[in-house]
């Protein structure tokens, strides 16, 4: 009975979080400019003055809703902006190294929520966000803080390389003359709504690849180097960073090179075609990094699986030869369930889930 009630509680909590997320999103996105600015000041005051570790997920959803993309037609063309992110980043990234671990985790979780759908506004704060990720991933002795850094890395990458609806288009509305001005009191007509999207640019893709190289590919390259020796904790943390990175940038890992995809005469997926065009518009360094990256990651994971399999085979062959302490000789890699689960799960993700 205890297990049954625990499962029901978890399901209820997930449902509550989903409803809270949608409610906050609709609430902030339906405000006019004056009302939104007043609400933003209240949220900024609340985040700056309160630290609620036991309500960190709800606070993160609040930051996500208030910092989601908004219309920006100031330059004559409709784009995206995020006044919420501009207001929250200085507060959430200030003096992280001077705070307690719980306080730092709280602010980094809120920051991860704020950047999730913030669009191109993230680029204005790339230095502060990168420094926050670096701070969290440097705390290898604190599992919770390290995991928070992984989540921030994932959401920052996905916000810069994925397309998503601008917040004010998430509910039915009427627009005047094809512009983005909301007409209050007018009945919504879905066929008349103009849904606008945040579409990543080449500069945003460059930032995504910079994060990928700095925090993921470098760790993967240094994994198991002779200078460091075998470090089980290093393996676990490297594979965890890789898992969250893949979840953040899976949309830009293509099966083939962009020029090959665009030269095909057969009908291809519009998403794949658009991603190939986006990669071609990025910098040369980004283009070279992404070219064949999915294949290289698959080969790296296959090498790790081979190490695990070889170690397992050696253990089985020597199962009748205990050492002096009455224990079998193992390197620890094949006998660690977390490492095995990470490798197998990521291998399946890279090979199949990205198709």
PyMOL commands that set and color helices and strands:
alter all, ss='L'
color gray80, all
select helices_A, chain A and resi 2-29+33-49+53-67+83-92+96-98+101-115+119-138+143-161+167-169+190-192+202-222+232-252+258-262+270-281+284-290+293-317+337-353
alter helices_A, ss='H'
color red, helices_A
select strands_A, chain A and resi 70-72+79-81+164-165+197-198
alter strands_A, ss='S'
color yellow, strands_A
deselect
rebuild
show_as cartoon
